[in-house]
Amino acid sequence: MSIPRDDEEPVAPIRLVAEAVYRPLRAGNALEDAVSRLMQTIRLGVVRPGEALPPERELATRFSVSRDTVRDAIRELADAGYLIARRGRYGGTFVADPLPEPDASTPRPRAEELADVLGLREVLELGAVRAAARRALGQEERAELWARLQETAAADVSDYRRLDSRLHLSLAASAGVPSLVTLVAENRLRCNELLDTFPLLRRNLEHSNAQHERIVLAVLAGDEEGAATAMQEHLDGSAALLRGFLASRD
């Protein structure tokens, strides 16, 4: 198995994630949809804390909405503390660093809602790693997965959720089905909202990192069953934490 060099910086699969986030909005509720999509760029790590969003004109073109709609969405997120506007030669709209702390008062999901989120995640992410393991991945795709694995393993608690999301989205991108990335991104955003309602557990992160390594190595080795088994174990662990912390409401 060829392990990518440390100096290789892949771009293609992560572009699929960005394309999924920056696709045109649905008709109706343009402001709300624009706010939601910009939150995806933040929560899923498409734009990192301290980095700039694309210019308003480009966002308006990609979302197929007016610049006024984009400007209003940016203002809403700036008021909430997620974005910072800077003027001048090197100005623009930047993701806040650090980001606001998650709201621990978020209502807990009902049992059927949690089952739906976790069930969809299992279908999407198991299918993704199976498809990725079956493909003959190019060097750039292999390097992308290895880089995302390394950065997640080295992440501290404050940045773990974002980098964890990038790894899972890169696995989805490696399946070679661009529309799958969109579905995984939307599901991942909801999972992260639920996970953010309770603290990260350091010992659990160590366990997750070991599972991540088994998943990625199996995908790179073309081991479909091994990748699926490792991913199933990983998903089961996350589901157990969610069910444990988010006791269902009647």
TAJOUR-V143389 format. One line per field, one symbol per residue. phi: phi as a letter, one per 40 degrees, with the letter a starting at -180 (. if undefined). burial: 1 if it has 9 or more other C-alpha atoms within 8 Angstrom, else 0. Layout:
phi = ???
burial = ???
This chain:
phi = .cccccccbcbdcccccccccccdcccgfcccccccccccccccgcbcdgcccdddcccccccgbccccccccccdccccgcbbcbchdbcibbccbccdcdcccddcccdccccccccccccccccccccccccccccccccdccccccccccccdcbcdccdcccccccccccgbdccccccccccccdccccccaccbccccccccccdcccccccccgcccccccccccccccccccccccbdcbc
burial = 0001000001001101110111001000011011101101111111101001100100111110101011111101110011111100000111110010000000001110010011011101110111111110100111111111101100100001111111101111111111011111101111110011100000001001101111111111011101110111111000100110000100
